[in-house]
Amino acid sequence: PAADAADCAKAVRSGEPRAAAVWGEMVSALADGLVTGLTLLDPGVLIVGGGLAEAGETLFAPLRTAVEERLTFQQLPRIVPAALGDTAGCLGAGLLAWDRLSTEVTA
């Protein structure tokens, strides 16, 4: 119950069948969401960040396959890890807050 994405990825790499089943469900759900966004926005690159992206090819190899299997008319984009890794969300939130503070109008 206390396992995180890194623990699950490690178990998948070691051949643990229950971890592989959970990982497969996660990859499938993530691929569904990405294909929805891909269909709506038609990006040339899908960038995946956060803790999951730290799993490297344990995530990206099956994810690329799952996305490609779901495509009908869309072009397959490159699917890559975020350059900032797990810190991207925190940095983005900080920059958004900074932007909001710097544009606030005082009366």
MOPAC internal coordinates of N, CA, C and O (Angstrom, degrees):
PM7 1SCF
backbone

  N    0.0000 0     0.00 0     0.00 0    0    0    0
  C    1.4631 1     0.00 0     0.00 0    1    0    0
  C    1.5298 1   113.62 1     0.00 0    2    1    0
  O    1.2310 1   120.04 1   150.31 1    3    2    1
  N    1.3183 1   117.53 1   -29.69 1    3    2    1
  C    1.4656 1   120.01 1  -178.24 1    5    3    2
  C    1.5261 1   112.36 1   -90.37 1    6    5    3
  O    1.2310 1   120.20 1  -177.05 1    7    6    5
  N    1.3154 1   117.23 1     2.95 1    7    6    5
  C    1.4630 1   120.42 1  -177.44 1    9    7    6
  C    1.5277 1   109.92 1   -69.40 1   10    9    7
  O    1.2310 1   121.11 1   -34.93 1   11   10    9
  N    1.3278 1   115.49 1   145.07 1   11   10    9
  C    1.4561 1   120.37 1   175.83 1   13   11   10
  C    1.5219 1   109.01 1  -112.37 1   14   13   11
  O    1.2310 1   120.62 1     6.24 1   15   14   13
  N    1.3195 1   116.42 1  -173.76 1   15   14   13
  C    1.4660 1   121.01 1  -177.19 1   17   15   14
  C    1.5239 1   111.58 1   -60.31 1   18   17   15
  O    1.2310 1   120.14 1   141.34 1   19   18   17
  N    1.3194 1   117.34 1   -38.66 1   19   18   17
  C    1.4733 1   120.44 1  -179.98 1   21   19   18
  C    1.5212 1   110.70 1   -65.11 1   22   21   19
  O    1.2310 1   120.41 1   139.30 1   23   22   21
  N    1.3315 1   116.83 1   -40.70 1   23   22   21
  C    1.4684 1   120.24 1   177.80 1   25   23   22
  C    1.5181 1   110.88 1   -64.03 1   26   25   23
  O    1.2310 1   120.73 1   138.22 1   27   26   25
  N    1.3226 1   116.20 1   -41.78 1   27   26   25
  C    1.4606 1   120.18 1   179.90 1   29   27   26
  C    1.5256 1   110.93 1   -65.44 1   30   29   27
  O    1.2310 1   120.19 1   136.62 1   31   30   29
  N    1.3259 1   117.23 1   -43.38 1   31   30   29
  C    1.4729 1   120.61 1   179.14 1   33   31   30
  C    1.5221 1   110.59 1   -61.80 1   34   33   31
  O    1.2310 1   120.44 1   139.84 1   35   34   33
  N    1.3076 1   116.76 1   -40.16 1   35   34   33
  C    1.4763 1   121.08 1   178.63 1   37   35   34
  C    1.5299 1   110.18 1   -63.21 1   38   37   35
  O    1.2310 1   120.57 1   137.69 1   39   38   37
  N    1.3378 1   116.52 1   -42.31 1   39   38   37
  C    1.4569 1   120.38 1   178.29 1   41   39   38
  C    1.5231 1   111.64 1   -66.58 1   42   41   39
  O    1.2310 1   120.27 1   143.13 1   43   42   41
  N    1.3371 1   117.09 1   -36.87 1   43   42   41
  C    1.4621 1   121.04 1   177.24 1   45   43   42
  C    1.5248 1   109.83 1   -62.15 1   46   45   43
  O    1.2310 1   120.74 1   134.27 1   47   46   45
  N    1.3417 1   116.20 1   -45.73 1   47   46   45
  C    1.4716 1   120.29 1   179.55 1   49   47   46
  C    1.5244 1   112.37 1   -63.32 1   50   49   47
  O    1.2310 1   120.30 1   151.89 1   51   50   49
  N    1.3297 1   117.02 1   -28.11 1   51   50   49
  C    1.4679 1   119.79 1   179.77 1   53   51   50
  C    1.5255 1   112.55 1   -86.64 1   54   53   51
  O    1.2310 1   120.45 1   177.22 1   55   54   53
  N    1.3425 1   116.75 1    -2.78 1   55   54   53
  C    1.4567 1   120.51 1   175.20 1   57   55   54
  C    1.5161 1   115.28 1    92.18 1   58   57   55
  O    1.2310 1   119.34 1  -165.47 1   59   58   57
  N    1.3179 1   118.87 1    14.53 1   59   58   57
  C    1.4676 1   122.55 1   179.10 1   61   59   58
  C    1.5311 1   109.49 1   -67.06 1   62   61   59
  O    1.2310 1   119.26 1   -62.66 1   63   62   61
  N    1.3358 1   119.01 1   117.34 1   63   62   61
  C    1.4675 1   120.97 1  -174.68 1   65   63   62
  C    1.5327 1   114.41 1   -64.71 1   66   65   63
  O    1.2310 1   119.67 1   140.81 1   67   66   65
  N    1.3368 1   118.23 1   -39.19 1   67   66   65
  C    1.4734 1   119.08 1   179.73 1   69   67   66
  C    1.5255 1   110.72 1   -66.61 1   70   69   67
  O    1.2310 1   120.50 1   140.92 1   71   70   69
  N    1.3234 1   116.65 1   -39.08 1   71   70   69
  C    1.4641 1   119.98 1   177.15 1   73   71   70
  C    1.5257 1   110.21 1   -64.66 1   74   73   71
  O    1.2310 1   120.61 1   139.93 1   75   74   73
  N    1.3313 1   116.45 1   -40.07 1   75   74   73
  C    1.4651 1   120.13 1   179.10 1   77   75   74
  C    1.5292 1   110.81 1   -63.06 1   78   77   75
  O    1.2310 1   120.05 1   143.08 1   79   78   77
  N    1.3352 1   117.50 1   -36.92 1   79   78   77
  C    1.4622 1   120.94 1   178.93 1   81   79   78
  C    1.5292 1   110.35 1   -66.91 1   82   81   79
  O    1.2310 1   120.24 1   135.03 1   83   82   81
  N    1.3243 1   117.14 1   -44.97 1   83   82   81
  C    1.4616 1   121.32 1   178.34 1   85   83   82
  C    1.5200 1   109.70 1   -62.97 1   86   85   83
  O    1.2310 1   120.43 1   135.46 1   87   86   85
  N    1.3252 1   116.79 1   -44.54 1   87   86   85
  C    1.4666 1   122.04 1   179.93 1   89   87   86
  C    1.5221 1   110.33 1   -60.37 1   90   89   87
  O    1.2310 1   120.81 1   136.71 1   91   90   89
  N    1.3250 1   116.06 1   -43.29 1   91   90   89
  C    1.4621 1   120.50 1   179.37 1   93   91   90
  C    1.5206 1   112.44 1   -61.38 1   94   93   91
  O    1.2310 1   120.27 1   139.31 1   95   94   93
  N    1.3355 1   117.08 1   -40.69 1   95   94   93
  C    1.4627 1   120.50 1   176.98 1   97   95   94
  C    1.5215 1   111.11 1   -65.08 1   98   97   95
  O    1.2310 1   120.70 1   140.16 1   99   98   97
  N    1.3273 1   116.27 1   -39.84 1   99   98   97
  C    1.4606 1   120.38 1   179.23 1  101   99   98
  C    1.5247 1   110.61 1   -65.17 1  102  101   99
  O    1.2310 1   120.34 1   134.49 1  103  102  101
  N    1.3263 1   116.95 1   -45.51 1  103  102  101
  C    1.4674 1   120.62 1   179.09 1  105  103  102
  C    1.5225 1   110.30 1   -60.89 1  106  105  103
  O    1.2310 1   120.40 1   139.00 1  107  106  105
  N    1.3119 1   116.85 1   -41.00 1  107  106  105
  C    1.4630 1   120.85 1   179.52 1  109  107  106
  C    1.5301 1   111.12 1   -63.24 1  110  109  107
  O    1.2310 1   120.28 1   133.76 1  111  110  109
  N    1.3218 1   117.07 1   -46.24 1  111  110  109
  C    1.4714 1   120.53 1   179.53 1  113  111  110
  C    1.5241 1   111.15 1   -64.90 1  114  113  111
  O    1.2310 1   120.37 1   138.36 1  115  114  113
  N    1.3279 1   116.90 1   -41.64 1  115  114  113
  C    1.4605 1   120.69 1   178.87 1  117  115  114
  C    1.5261 1   110.50 1   -64.32 1  118  117  115
  O    1.2310 1   120.28 1   137.81 1  119  118  117
  N    1.3233 1   117.07 1   -42.19 1  119  118  117
  C    1.4691 1   120.79 1   178.34 1  121  119  118
  C    1.5258 1   111.00 1   -62.12 1  122  121  119
  O    1.2310 1   120.24 1   139.44 1  123  122  121
  N    1.3339 1   117.14 1   -40.56 1  123  122  121
  C    1.4733 1   120.05 1   177.73 1  125  123  122
  C    1.5253 1   110.20 1   -58.68 1  126  125  123
  O    1.2310 1   120.61 1   132.54 1  127  126  125
  N    1.3170 1   116.44 1   -47.46 1  127  126  125
  C    1.4600 1   120.26 1  -179.49 1  129  127  126
  C    1.5173 1   112.62 1   -64.77 1  130  129  127
  O    1.2310 1   120.71 1   137.56 1  131  130  129
  N    1.3143 1   116.25 1   -42.44 1  131  130  129
  C    1.4653 1   119.72 1  -179.65 1  133  131  130
  C    1.5254 1   111.79 1   -65.05 1  134  133  131
  O    1.2310 1   120.46 1   141.45 1  135  134  133
  N    1.3163 1   116.72 1   -38.55 1  135  134  133
  C    1.4622 1   119.51 1   179.76 1  137  135  134
  C    1.5302 1   110.56 1   -67.93 1  138  137  135
  O    1.2310 1   120.10 1   145.53 1  139  138  137
  N    1.3169 1   117.42 1   -34.47 1  139  138  137
  C    1.4633 1   119.79 1   175.26 1  141  139  138
  C    1.5225 1   109.85 1   -61.53 1  142  141  139
  O    1.2310 1   120.59 1   130.79 1  143  142  141
  N    1.3337 1   116.48 1   -49.21 1  143  142  141
  C    1.4640 1   120.02 1   177.59 1  145  143  142
  C    1.5203 1   112.33 1   -62.57 1  146  145  143
  O    1.2310 1   120.66 1   139.72 1  147  146  145
  N    1.3071 1   116.35 1   -40.28 1  147  146  145
  C    1.4586 1   121.60 1   178.78 1  149  147  146
  C    1.5246 1   111.04 1   -61.45 1  150  149  147
  O    1.2310 1   120.66 1   138.53 1  151  150  149
  N    1.3178 1   116.34 1   -41.47 1  151  150  149
  C    1.4676 1   120.79 1   179.85 1  153  151  150
  C    1.5205 1   111.07 1   -65.52 1  154  153  151
  O    1.2310 1   120.55 1   140.57 1  155  154  153
  N    1.3269 1   116.55 1   -39.43 1  155  154  153
  C    1.4594 1   120.46 1  -177.87 1  157  155  154
  C    1.5186 1   113.31 1   -77.04 1  158  157  155
  O    1.2310 1   120.23 1   142.75 1  159  158  157
  N    1.3303 1   117.16 1   -37.25 1  159  158  157
  C    1.4650 1   120.93 1  -169.87 1  161  159  158
  C    1.5238 1   115.20 1  -109.64 1  162  161  159
  O    1.2310 1   119.86 1   160.28 1  163  162  161
  N    1.3148 1   117.88 1   -19.72 1  163  162  161
  C    1.4628 1   123.46 1   179.35 1  165  163  162
  C    1.5331 1   113.76 1    51.77 1  166  165  163
  O    1.2310 1   119.89 1  -126.71 1  167  166  165
  N    1.3451 1   117.82 1    53.29 1  167  166  165
  C    1.4674 1   119.17 1   177.92 1  169  167  166
  C    1.5264 1   110.95 1   -77.08 1  170  169  167
  O    1.2310 1   120.95 1   -23.97 1  171  170  169
  N    1.2990 1   115.78 1   156.03 1  171  170  169
  C    1.4599 1   120.39 1   175.30 1  173  171  170
  C    1.5201 1   112.67 1   -84.75 1  174  173  171
  O    1.2310 1   121.39 1   161.23 1  175  174  173
  N    1.3353 1   114.94 1   -18.77 1  175  174  173
  C    1.4667 1   120.86 1  -179.19 1  177  175  174
  C    1.5195 1   108.58 1  -139.75 1  178  177  175
  O    1.2310 1   120.37 1   -44.97 1  179  178  177
  N    1.3225 1   116.90 1   135.03 1  179  178  177
  C    1.4598 1   122.53 1   171.04 1  181  179  178
  C    1.5255 1   106.89 1  -106.38 1  182  181  179
  O    1.2310 1   120.50 1   -57.24 1  183  182  181
  N    1.3195 1   116.65 1   122.76 1  183  182  181
  C    1.4644 1   121.66 1  -178.36 1  185  183  182
  C    1.5188 1   108.01 1  -107.60 1  186  185  183
  O    1.2310 1   120.91 1   -56.99 1  187  186  185
  N    1.3214 1   115.87 1   123.01 1  187  186  185
  C    1.4590 1   121.87 1  -179.02 1  189  187  186
  C    1.5220 1   107.96 1  -109.87 1  190  189  187
  O    1.2310 1   120.95 1   -54.32 1  191  190  189
  N    1.3305 1   115.80 1   125.68 1  191  190  189
  C    1.4579 1   120.34 1  -179.88 1  193  191  190
  C    1.5070 1   111.05 1  -123.08 1  194  193  191
  O    1.2310 1   121.13 1    13.08 1  195  194  193
  N    1.3104 1   115.44 1  -166.92 1  195  194  193
  C    1.4519 1   121.26 1   179.14 1  197  195  194
  C    1.5129 1   112.22 1    82.93 1  198  197  195
  O    1.2310 1   121.22 1     7.31 1  199  198  197
  N    1.3035 1   115.28 1  -172.69 1  199  198  197
  C    1.4547 1   121.87 1  -176.05 1  201  199  198
  C    1.5137 1   114.04 1   -60.87 1  202  201  199
  O    1.2310 1   120.41 1   144.66 1  203  202  201
  N    1.3304 1   116.82 1   -35.34 1  203  202  201
  C    1.4644 1   119.21 1   179.53 1  205  203  202
  C    1.5142 1   112.26 1   -61.59 1  206  205  203
  O    1.2310 1   120.26 1   142.02 1  207  206  205
  N    1.3098 1   117.11 1   -37.98 1  207  206  205
  C    1.4624 1   120.77 1  -177.35 1  209  207  206
  C    1.5226 1   111.60 1   -63.78 1  210  209  207
  O    1.2310 1   120.36 1   157.70 1  211  210  209
  N    1.3298 1   116.91 1   -22.30 1  211  210  209
  C    1.4651 1   120.70 1   178.53 1  213  211  210
  C    1.5315 1   111.69 1   -66.04 1  214  213  211
  O    1.2310 1   119.98 1   164.63 1  215  214  213
  N    1.3319 1   117.64 1   -15.37 1  215  214  213
  C    1.4653 1   121.46 1  -179.58 1  217  215  214
  C    1.5194 1   112.10 1   -74.73 1  218  217  215
  O    1.2310 1   119.70 1   170.38 1  219  218  217
  N    1.3176 1   118.17 1    -9.62 1  219  218  217
  C    1.4677 1   121.53 1   176.83 1  221  219  218
  C    1.5108 1   112.56 1    63.24 1  222  221  219
  O    1.2310 1   120.70 1    42.68 1  223  222  221
  N    1.3095 1   116.27 1  -137.32 1  223  222  221
  C    1.4636 1   121.10 1  -175.42 1  225  223  222
  C    1.5196 1   113.18 1   -68.64 1  226  225  223
  O    1.2310 1   119.85 1   164.73 1  227  226  225
  N    1.3370 1   117.89 1   -15.27 1  227  226  225
  C    1.4625 1   119.90 1   173.16 1  229  227  226
  C    1.5258 1   109.17 1   -61.81 1  230  229  227
  O    1.2310 1   120.54 1   148.98 1  231  230  229
  N    1.3055 1   116.58 1   -31.02 1  231  230  229
  C    1.4656 1   121.64 1   174.33 1  233  231  230
  C    1.5188 1   111.79 1   -92.24 1  234  233  231
  O    1.2310 1   120.33 1   130.00 1  235  234  233
  N    1.3241 1   116.97 1   -50.00 1  235  234  233
  C    1.4604 1   120.05 1  -167.22 1  237  235  234
  C    1.5275 1   113.95 1   -71.53 1  238  237  235
  O    1.2310 1   118.97 1   146.33 1  239  238  237
  N    1.3054 1   119.57 1   -33.67 1  239  238  237
  C    1.4716 1   120.17 1   179.25 1  241  239  238
  C    1.5347 1   111.25 1   -63.23 1  242  241  239
  O    1.2310 1   119.14 1   126.31 1  243  242  241
  N    1.3469 1   119.25 1   -53.69 1  243  242  241
  C    1.4677 1   117.25 1   178.69 1  245  243  242
  C    1.5284 1   113.16 1   -70.06 1  246  245  243
  O    1.2310 1   120.12 1   151.44 1  247  246  245
  N    1.3302 1   117.38 1   -28.56 1  247  246  245
  C    1.4640 1   119.90 1   179.26 1  249  247  246
  C    1.5242 1   110.92 1   -66.57 1  250  249  247
  O    1.2310 1   120.37 1   136.51 1  251  250  249
  N    1.3255 1   116.90 1   -43.49 1  251  250  249
  C    1.4752 1   119.50 1   178.23 1  253  251  250
  C    1.5240 1   110.47 1   -60.55 1  254  253  251
  O    1.2310 1   120.69 1   137.41 1  255  254  253
  N    1.3261 1   116.28 1   -42.59 1  255  254  253
  C    1.4649 1   120.58 1   178.72 1  257  255  254
  C    1.5189 1   111.03 1   -63.45 1  258  257  255
  O    1.2310 1   120.41 1   134.51 1  259  258  257
  N    1.3426 1   116.82 1   -45.49 1  259  258  257
  C    1.4650 1   121.18 1  -178.44 1  261  259  258
  C    1.5266 1   111.37 1   -63.78 1  262  261  259
  O    1.2310 1   120.15 1   139.41 1  263  262  261
  N    1.3150 1   117.32 1   -40.59 1  263  262  261
  C    1.4652 1   120.37 1   178.10 1  265  263  262
  C    1.5253 1   109.60 1   -65.02 1  266  265  263
  O    1.2310 1   120.48 1   133.24 1  267  266  265
  N    1.3109 1   116.68 1   -46.76 1  267  266  265
  C    1.4672 1   120.09 1  -178.61 1  269  267  266
  C    1.5310 1   111.46 1   -60.61 1  270  269  267
  O    1.2310 1   119.87 1   141.88 1  271  270  269
  N    1.3327 1   117.85 1   -38.12 1  271  270  269
  C    1.4667 1   121.32 1   179.83 1  273  271  270
  C    1.5245 1   112.00 1   -65.61 1  274  273  271
  O    1.2310 1   119.84 1   153.82 1  275  274  273
  N    1.3248 1   117.91 1   -26.18 1  275  274  273
  C    1.4571 1   122.37 1  -176.76 1  277  275  274
  C    1.5290 1   113.37 1   -88.93 1  278  277  275
  O    1.2310 1   120.11 1   166.64 1  279  278  277
  N    1.3134 1   117.39 1   -13.36 1  279  278  277
  C    1.4635 1   120.58 1  -176.55 1  281  279  278
  C    1.5139 1   110.92 1   -74.53 1  282  281  279
  O    1.2310 1   121.14 1   -36.43 1  283  282  281
  N    1.3234 1   115.43 1   143.57 1  283  282  281
  C    1.4579 1   120.57 1   175.16 1  285  283  282
  C    1.5266 1   108.60 1  -115.13 1  286  285  283
  O    1.2310 1   120.06 1   109.80 1  287  286  285
  N    1.3184 1   117.48 1   -70.20 1  287  286  285
  C    1.4552 1   121.28 1  -178.60 1  289  287  286
  C    1.5287 1   112.71 1  -106.94 1  290  289  287
  O    1.2310 1   120.31 1   168.72 1  291  290  289
  N    1.3188 1   117.01 1   -11.28 1  291  290  289
  C    1.4576 1   121.19 1  -175.38 1  293  291  290
  C    1.5320 1   111.44 1   -74.90 1  294  293  291
  O    1.2310 1   121.45 1   -25.66 1  295  294  293
  N    1.3223 1   114.84 1   154.34 1  295  294  293
  C    1.4629 1   120.56 1   173.68 1  297  295  294
  C    1.5284 1   108.47 1   -82.04 1  298  297  295
  O    1.2310 1   120.32 1   -40.70 1  299  298  297
  N    1.3192 1   117.00 1   139.30 1  299  298  297
  C    1.4634 1   120.77 1   177.69 1  301  299  298
  C    1.5278 1   109.11 1   -73.25 1  302  301  299
  O    1.2310 1   120.11 1   -61.57 1  303  302  301
  N    1.3255 1   117.39 1   118.43 1  303  302  301
  C    1.4674 1   119.63 1   178.59 1  305  303  302
  C    1.5248 1   110.13 1   -83.03 1  306  305  303
  O    1.2310 1   121.07 1   -12.15 1  307  306  305
  N    1.3133 1   115.56 1   167.85 1  307  306  305
  C    1.4637 1   119.07 1   169.41 1  309  307  306
  C    1.5178 1   107.01 1   -71.79 1  310  309  307
  O    1.2310 1   120.12 1   -39.82 1  311  310  309
  N    1.3175 1   117.38 1   140.18 1  311  310  309
  C    1.4601 1   122.23 1   177.38 1  313  311  310
  C    1.5219 1   106.55 1  -118.67 1  314  313  311
  O    1.2310 1   121.04 1   -65.29 1  315  314  313
  N    1.3294 1   115.61 1   114.71 1  315  314  313
  C    1.4676 1   120.84 1  -171.31 1  317  315  314
  C    1.5260 1   110.79 1  -133.12 1  318  317  315
  O    1.2310 1   120.65 1   -22.99 1  319  318  317
  N    1.3405 1   116.37 1   157.01 1  319  318  317
  C    1.4687 1   119.25 1   175.06 1  321  319  318
  C    1.5245 1   110.91 1   -76.35 1  322  321  319
  O    1.2310 1   121.15 1   -30.14 1  323  322  321
  N    1.3204 1   115.40 1   149.86 1  323  322  321
  C    1.4568 1   121.10 1   177.38 1  325  323  322
  C    1.5238 1   109.37 1   -65.72 1  326  325  323
  O    1.2310 1   120.63 1   -42.15 1  327  326  325
  N    1.3145 1   116.41 1   137.85 1  327  326  325
  C    1.4634 1   121.06 1  -178.97 1  329  327  326
  C    1.5253 1   111.91 1   -63.81 1  330  329  327
  O    1.2310 1   120.14 1   150.09 1  331  330  329
  N    1.3320 1   117.33 1   -29.91 1  331  330  329
  C    1.4576 1   120.92 1  -178.08 1  333  331  330
  C    1.5217 1   112.76 1   -89.78 1  334  333  331
  O    1.2310 1   120.45 1   179.21 1  335  334  333
  N    1.3189 1   116.75 1    -0.79 1  335  334  333
  C    1.4568 1   120.24 1   176.44 1  337  335  334
  C    1.5106 1   113.27 1    59.48 1  338  337  335
  O    1.2310 1   120.85 1    44.68 1  339  338  337
  N    1.3157 1   115.98 1  -135.32 1  339  338  337
  C    1.4476 1   122.57 1  -173.88 1  341  339  338
  C    1.5293 1   113.24 1   -75.13 1  342  341  339
  O    1.2310 1   119.77 1   168.59 1  343  342  341
  N    1.3273 1   118.04 1   -11.41 1  343  342  341
  C    1.4609 1   120.44 1  -176.96 1  345  343  342
  C    1.5331 1   112.82 1   -90.62 1  346  345  343
  O    1.2310 1   119.64 1   173.96 1  347  346  345
  N    1.3025 1   118.28 1    -6.04 1  347  346  345
  C    1.4573 1   121.20 1  -175.43 1  349  347  346
  C    1.5243 1   112.68 1   -58.65 1  350  349  347
  O    1.2310 1   119.79 1   135.67 1  351  350  349
  N    1.3173 1   118.00 1   -44.33 1  351  350  349
  C    1.4535 1   120.89 1  -178.89 1  353  351  350
  C    1.5175 1   112.61 1   -62.45 1  354  353  351
  O    1.2310 1   120.49 1   136.27 1  355  354  353
  N    1.3294 1   116.67 1   -43.73 1  355  354  353
  C    1.4718 1   120.53 1   178.88 1  357  355  354
  C    1.5261 1   110.76 1   -64.55 1  358  357  355
  O    1.2310 1   120.42 1   137.19 1  359  358  357
  N    1.3181 1   116.79 1   -42.81 1  359  358  357
  C    1.4599 1   119.68 1   178.83 1  361  359  358
  C    1.5234 1   111.42 1   -64.57 1  362  361  359
  O    1.2310 1   120.44 1   138.55 1  363  362  361
  N    1.3141 1   116.77 1   -41.45 1  363  362  361
  C    1.4551 1   120.50 1   178.68 1  365  363  362
  C    1.5216 1   112.08 1   -63.22 1  366  365  363
  O    1.2310 1   120.48 1   137.59 1  367  366  365
  N    1.3241 1   116.69 1   -42.41 1  367  366  365
  C    1.4653 1   120.37 1   177.98 1  369  367  366
  C    1.5249 1   110.72 1   -63.69 1  370  369  367
  O    1.2310 1   120.62 1   138.46 1  371  370  369
  N    1.3160 1   116.41 1   -41.54 1  371  370  369
  C    1.4630 1   120.03 1   178.24 1  373  371  370
  C    1.5172 1   112.09 1   -63.80 1  374  373  371
  O    1.2310 1   120.51 1   137.51 1  375  374  373
  N    1.3258 1   116.62 1   -42.49 1  375  374  373
  C    1.4614 1   120.11 1   178.66 1  377  375  374
  C    1.5230 1   111.93 1   -66.34 1  378  377  375
  O    1.2310 1   120.42 1   142.55 1  379  378  377
  N    1.3269 1   116.79 1   -37.45 1  379  378  377
  C    1.4577 1   120.12 1   176.98 1  381  379  378
  C    1.5283 1   110.30 1   -63.66 1  382  381  379
  O    1.2310 1   120.63 1   134.89 1  383  382  381
  N    1.3323 1   116.40 1   -45.11 1  383  382  381
  C    1.4661 1   120.00 1   178.08 1  385  383  382
  C    1.5285 1   110.60 1   -61.17 1  386  385  383
  O    1.2310 1   120.36 1   135.93 1  387  386  385
  N    1.3235 1   116.92 1   -44.07 1  387  386  385
  C    1.4621 1   121.64 1   178.94 1  389  387  386
  C    1.5279 1   110.56 1   -59.99 1  390  389  387
  O    1.2310 1   120.86 1   136.73 1  391  390  389
  N    1.3307 1   115.95 1   -43.27 1  391  390  389
  C    1.4595 1   120.60 1   179.66 1  393  391  390
  C    1.5287 1   111.00 1   -63.80 1  394  393  391
  O    1.2310 1   120.49 1   136.99 1  395  394  393
  N    1.3184 1   116.66 1   -43.01 1  395  394  393
  C    1.4663 1   120.47 1   179.67 1  397  395  394
  C    1.5193 1   111.26 1   -64.17 1  398  397  395
  O    1.2310 1   120.21 1   140.68 1  399  398  397
  N    1.3333 1   117.21 1   -39.32 1  399  398  397
  C    1.4604 1   120.67 1   179.20 1  401  399  398
  C    1.5220 1   111.84 1   -67.80 1  402  401  399
  O    1.2310 1   120.68 1   142.06 1  403  402  401
  N    1.3339 1   116.30 1   -37.94 1  403  402  401
  C    1.4563 1   119.32 1  -175.46 1  405  403  402
  C    1.5330 1   112.02 1   -77.94 1  406  405  403
  O    1.2310 1   119.81 1   163.28 1  407  406  405
  N    1.3252 1   117.97 1   -16.72 1  407  406  405
  C    1.4664 1   119.76 1  -179.97 1  409  407  406
  C    1.5253 1   112.75 1  -105.56 1  410  409  407
  O    1.2310 1   120.71 1  -178.63 1  411  410  409
  N    1.3334 1   116.25 1     1.37 1  411  410  409
  C    1.4654 1   119.96 1  -179.23 1  413  411  410
  C    1.5301 1   110.23 1   -66.40 1  414  413  411
  O    1.2310 1   121.03 1   -46.09 1  415  414  413
  N    1.3175 1   115.63 1   133.91 1  415  414  413
  C    1.4653 1   121.61 1  -179.19 1  417  415  414
  C    1.5370 1   108.46 1   -93.23 1  418  417  415
  O    1.2310 1   120.64 1   -51.28 1  419  418  417
  N    1.3162 1   116.39 1   128.72 1  419  418  417
  C    1.4715 1   119.59 1   177.33 1  421  419  418
  C    1.5198 1   109.21 1  -101.17 1  422  421  419
  O    1.2310 1   120.86 1   -35.08 1  423  422  421
  N    1.2925 1   115.97 1   144.92 1  423  422  421
  C    1.4666 1   120.25 1  -177.21 1  425  423  422
  C    1.5074 1   111.38 1   -96.24 1  426  425  423
  O    1.2310 1   120.10 1   180.00 1  427  426  425

